[in-house]
Amino acid sequence: MLRTRSWRRTAAVLAAAALPAAALAGPAMAATPTDPDAYWPVPEDQIGVVLFTARSQMAADPQGTLNALAQCGITNAEPSGSVGNFYGLTGEQLAPLAENAGINVRSIGVSWNDLQNNVEGVIAEAEAVGATYARFSGGRDWTMAQYAETAAQMNEIGAELADAGITLAYHNHGWEFETQEDGRTGYDVLLEETDAENVAMELDLYWSSSVGVDVVELISENPGRFPLVHVKDMAEDGSFADVGEGVIDFQEIFALRDLAGIEYYFIEHDRPTPDGVTSACNSYANLTADPSVDSDGVPLAATVPELGDNGNGALTMSVADFGEVVDLGRALNSGDRFRFSGELPTVSVSDSRAAQSTQDGWTVSGRAGDFAHSDGALEASYLGWVPGQLADKVGVTPGAEVAGELSGGPGLALPATLASAVGEGRLGTTELGADLELEVPVDTTAGAYTSTLTLSLFPVD
C-alpha cells in the first residue's frame, strides 16, 4: 500500500499547533529529566491502537476499519476479546485483514478465564496474528488474597506462554491501586510477586492517573516492567479525551521510556466521538506532532467589540510559513450575534504518486481549536466554513458546508472535509479554499480571541 509519508508528517506538524501547551510541555533527553523545554517524540513505528476504540466499526466492517486506521498512519494494533472472538473473528480470520491493511498485531487482549483454562487457545490466537504479548485485566472486587493468588498463577501461565515466545501482560484499571492493606496495594502485589522475566505490565495511563498514581514514581521504582502502555487522555472533568487534548502530561512519562522499557504506545479512547477511527486518527496526529513547530499552523484571531460598538473588529488568519496576513474585515452586529467572515488562505495539494488503483486519492480535513481569551474561551463550534476549489478540476470534490453552532451546525470543533480527490483528478496541483464565518453571541465578553485551524492531508489508496 502506497502512503505519502512526508505529507502525513506535515499533517502532524500542523496539528501540533492545535494542542494545549500543557499536554506536550515536559522533560526529555534523560531518565531523570531536567530540561523543561525538551521534547520526547514518540517513534511512529511504535504507535498502535487498541481496537476496542473502534469496536463498533470493527464489528461492522473490520477490513474497512483497519484500512482507515492505516491510512492515517497507524501501523500497530491490539485487538481485545477472547479466544475465538475478536469482534466476531478468530485470530486466523483477523490476520489477513490486518496484513492487507499493513497493520501489525503486536498484542492481543484476552480474558483471565482464557488464560486459566485455555492457555493453548491463547497461544494459538497469538501465533495466528503474530502477537508477542497476551494481556488481560483483573477483577474489580478482588481482595488482597486474590491478588496474591493471581500473581502465583501469572507466574505459571507466564512461563508456559514464554515457551511459545509470548509475554503475559497485566492491564490495569484504577481499582488495583485502591485495594489496600497495610499501605500495600493490589498492584504492588502483582508487581512484587510476579516474575519480571515472564510477566509484564501494560500500564494504562488514564486509569492510573484517575486514582492519583504518580506514574513517574511508579516507573522509577519498577524499571523495565512496562513494555506496553495505553495512551489515553483525561478531560478536565475526568472523562476520556483524545490524546493531546486532555490534562495528562505524557511528556514527563515518555521521558522515562527507556527506564520503563516501553516498546509500544497503544492509543485508546473508551467513549470516542464521533467514532473510533476519527478519534484514533486524531490522537495519532496529536501524538506524532512536534510542538516546537508551532508556527506552521493557521492561526485565527477575532476581536469582539463592546456591546453596541460598531467600530472595527477583525478576524485574521496567517500562513505562518510566509507571514502573510489576511484582513477579514469588520465584526458585524447581526442582532443576536457578531459575525466575522473571511477566506482561508490558498491550500495547495500536489500529488505525483504512481497509480496503484483507480481509487487512489486524497482527503484534506480541517479542525479548529477553541478561541482563547484572557477571561475565558469561545468554542470552536462557533466557526464554520464553505469549502471550494479555486479552479474547477474533474475528480476533486469540495467538502460539504459546515455551519457554526449559532446557525444550527456542529462548526469546526470536529474534523470536517475541505476536499477530496480520486482517480486522475488527484494528480498534479489542486488549489483549495474556503469561506470562513465566525458567529459569536452578542453578549460575548469583549476582547481579542485567538485559535488555530489545523489542516491534515490523508492519502486514500
N, C-alpha and C positions, 0 to 999 in steps of 0.2 A: 504494500500500500504506500502510495506516494504522499509525503507530507511536506509542507513548506515550513521547515523548522525555523528559518530566520524570521518569517512573519509571525510564527507563533510566539517567538521570544519578544518581538516588538509589541504584540498584544499584551504580553505580561508587563512590559515596561510601562505601557500606557495605563494599565490597571493599577500600577503601583501608586500613581498619584492620587487614586481614589481611596487608598487605605488610610484608616485612622493612624496617626503617628504612634499612638500608644501600642498598637498591635504589632508594629515591627521595630520599634525602638528597643535596642537591647545590646548586650555584650557579644563579643565574638573573639576568635583567634586564640583562645586559651581555655583550658578546662576550668580554671577559676578566673573568669573574665574580669578585666579591669577597665576596658575602654568602652564607655557608654555609647560612643558613636560608631563602633564597629558593627559589622553585619554578617550574619551567617547565612549564606544562600543554601537552599535545600537542593541537593542533586536531583535533577529531573528524573533520572533513571531509577531513583529510589522512592519516588512518589507513587502511591497507588490509591485505590478507593475501596472502601468497604461496600460491597454491592448491596448491603442492607439499605444504604442510602437511596438506591434506585430500585427497591424491591418490587414495587408495583409495576414498574416498567419492565423489569427483568421477567416477571411472571407473564406479562402480556406479549412482549417481543424481545426475547433475550438477544438475538443477533443484532437487531437494530439498536438496542440499548448499548451493547458493547461497542458497536461501531461508532455511535455518537460520543461515547466516553473517549474512545481512541482519537477521534478527530479533534478533540480539544487538547490532546497531548498526553493523556493518561496512558501509561503502559503496563501498570501492575494492578492486580485486584485481589480481594479477599472475599469470596462468597461465604455467606452464612447460611446454615441449615442443619441438616443431619444426614446420616448415611443414607444414600439413595434419594435425597430430596433437597436439591439446591434450586429453589424457585421452580419446582416441578421437574427438575432434571437430575439425572445421575451424573457422576463425575465423567463417565465416558461420553455422555451426551453434551456436557458443557465444554469439554476440552476442545473439540474442533471449532466451536463457536468463538471461543476466546482466541484461538490461534488465527482464525480468519480475520479477526479484528486487530490482531497484532498486540494482544494483551497477554501478559504472563500471570498465571495464578500462583502467587507466592505462598499463600497460606489459606487454609480452609477453617471455617468455624463449624464445630460440631457440638453435640450435647455431651454432658458429663455421663449420661446413660450410655451413649455410644462408646465412650472410652472405657467404661467399666465392663460393658457386656458384649461389645463387638469391636474390639480393637483391630481385628483382621479387616473388618469392613472399613474402618477409618484409614488404615494403611492403603487399602485398595483404592479408595476415593482420592486420597492424596497423590498416589502414584499415577492415577488416571489423568489428573490435571497438571501434574508436575510440581505440586506444592511440597515445600520442605518444612512447613510448620503446620501443626494442627492445634487450634486453640479452643478453649471452652470458657464458660463463665460459671461462677458458683451460685449457691442459693442465697436468697435474701435473708432467710431466717436461720442460717447455720449458727450453731453455738461454737464456742472456742474448742470444745472437744471434737466437733465435726470438722473444724479446720485442721486440727492435728491429724485426724483420721484421713482426711482428704490428702494432706501433704504426703503421708506414708504411701497412699495409693498412687499418687502422682509419680513418686519415685519409681515404683514398679512399672507403671504404664509408660513412663518416660524412657526407661531403659529398653522396653520392648520396641517402642517407636524408633529409638535411636539406632537399633539394629537394622532398621529399614531406611535409615537416612533421614528421619523426620524428627523434628524437635517439638516436644509438647510445650504449649504456652498457656498461661492463665491470663484471661482478660478480666479486668476489674470493673466494678461499678463503684458506688460510694459506700455501700454498706460494709464492705470488708474493713474499712478504716473506722467505722463507727462501733462495731462489735469489739468490746474491750474487756480485759480482765487484768487487774493489777498493772495498768498502764501499757499493756501489750495488746495489739490489735490482731484481728484475724489475718490481715495482710502480713503483719510481722511473722506470724506462724508460717504462712506459706513461703515467705522469703527465707526464713531461718531454717526451716525443716525440710526443704527440698534440695535435691542435688543440682547444683548450678550447671553441671556438665550436661544433664539431660532435661532439665526443666527451665524454661524461660518465662519472662513476664511480658505480656503485651499491655503496656501502660496506656490507659485511656485518659487523656489529658483533661477532658471535660469533667468526667466523673470524679477524678481525684481532686481537681480544683474545686468542684462543687461542695466538697465537705471540708475545705480548708487545708488540704495537704500541701506542704511545702515541697513541690516536685523537685526543685533543685537540691534540697537537702536529701530527699529520698534517693535520688540518683547518686549523689556524692557518697552516701553511706552504703550503697549497694552497686558498686561498679560492675559493668558488664552484664547485668541481669535483664536489660531491656532492649532486645534486638528489634522489637516491634512496638510502634506507638500508634494509637488512634488520635489523629489530629482533628480535634473537634472543638469549636469555639463556643464561648458563652456570651450571650447578650447581657446588657446591664441588669435586666430583670431576672437573670438566672436561667432563661430559656436558651434554646440552641440558636447558634448563629453560623453563617458561612465563615470559613476560616479567614482570618484577617479583618473581620467586621465585628468582632466582639472585644472582650476585655482581657483575654488571656495573653500574657506576654510570652509568646512562643520563642522569641529570640533568646531569652535567658535559659530556656530549656535546650534549644538547639545548639547553643554554645557548648553544651556538655555532651554532644552527641558521641564523641569518641569515648568519653568516660562511660556513658550509658551503654555503648555498643550498638547504637541504632543502625539497623540495616534497611528497614522500610518504614515510610511515613504514610499511613493509610488515612486518607481524608474520610470524614464521616459526618453525617447530619441525620439525626433521628427523625426529625419532622421537617423535611425540606420543602421550600416553596420557590417557585410554583411547581417544581418537580425535582426528582432526584438528580437527573442528568444536568439540568441547569445549575443546581446548587453545587454539584461536584465540580463542574467546569469552572464556575465562578471561584470556588475555593482553590482550584488548581492555579488559575490565573493569579490570584492573590498570593498564593504560596510561592510561586516562581517569580513574582515581581521583585524588582530591585528598587528599594525606596530611595536609594541615593540618586536615582534618575527621576526626580520628581518634577522636572521642568518640561518633560516631553508630552505631558497630557494636554488637555484643552481646558484651561481654567475659565470659569464663568464668574461673573460678578454682577450684582444688581444693587442699586441704591434705592431704597424705599423712601419717598418723601414724607414730610409731616402730613398728617391728615388734613385735606383741604388745600394743600400746597400744590399748585400746578407747575412748579419750577422744573428745571431739567433733572431727569434721572437717567441712569444709563445701565444697560446690561451689556457687558463687554466680554469678549472671548478672544483668546490669542492662541496662535500656534507657536508653542514655545521654541521650536527649532529655529524659527526665523524672527521671532519677536514681533510679528505683525499683530496689530490690534484692530479689531473691527468695532466701529462705533454703531451701536444698535439703537440709538435714538432716545426718545423721551419715555418716561413712565406715564402711561395714560390712565386717568381715573375713569373707570367704566362703571361707576355706581357702587357695586358691592366688592369691587376688586381693582387692584392696579394691574395693568397689562404691559408687559415688555415684549418686544418682538425683534427678531434679527435673523441672521443667516449663519449656518455652520460653515466654517472655512472649508475650502475645497478638499475633499478626501480623494486621493488618487490610489487606485489599486492596479498594480501591474502583475500580469500572470503570463509567464512564458514556459510553464511546465509542459513536458511531453504528455500527450493524452494517454490515459490508461483505459478510459471508457468514455462513452458519450455522456455519462452522468458526472464527469469531473466538473468541479466548480468551486465556488467560494461564497462565504456569507460574512458580511460585516455587521456587527451589532454594537449598540451603544447603551451606556447606562450612566446616570448621573448620581453624584453623591448629594447628601443634604446640603443646603445653603447655610453656611455657618455665619453667626453674628455674635457679637460680644455678649448679648443678653439672651441668646437662645439660638434657634435654628428654624429654617423653613424646610419642610420635607421635599425631597426630590420629586415627589409625585405631583408637585405644582408645575413642573416643567414638561412640556410636550413638544412634538415635532411633526413635520410633514416631510418625509424623505423624497428625494428626486434625483434624476440624472441631469448633469449639465449639458449632455448631448445624448440623444436617444441612441441606444445600442441594442440590437436584437440579442436576446438571451439574457439580458440584465433586467431584473425586476426590483424596483424600489420597494422598501418595506411599507407596511400599512401606516396610515396616520395614527399617531398616539396622542390623545387629548390629555391635558392635565386634569388634576383632581377636581378643580372648580368647574370644569366643562364635562365632567362625568367619566373621565378616563383614568387609567392607572398611572399616567405620567411615566417618566423615565426612571422611576425608582426601581423598576425591574428591567432586565435586559430587553431591548427592542431591536428589531432588524432594520438596519439602514438600507441595505440592498443585498441581493444575492444574484449569482450568475451560474449558468450551467452550459455545458457544451462549448461550441465555438465562441459564444458570446463572452466567455470568461477571458479569452485571450487578449493580449495587448494591454493597453492602459484604459481604465474606466474612471471617469471623474464623477464623484458623487457630491451631493449637498443636501441640505435640509433647512427648512424654515423652522426657527425656534420660537416658541411662545411660552413665556413665564407669566402665570397669573397667580397673584397672591391676595389674600383677604385685605380689604381696605383698612382694617384696623391693625394690620401688622406693624410691629414696632419699627419706627423709622430708623434708617441707617444703612450701612453697606453690608451686603451679604456676598459670600464667596462660595463657590462649589467647584467641582471638577467633573467634566464629562469624559468618560473613558470610551475608547473605541477598540474593538477587538476584531481581528480577521481570522476566520477559521476555514481551513481547506475542506472541501467536500469531495470525497473520492470513493 
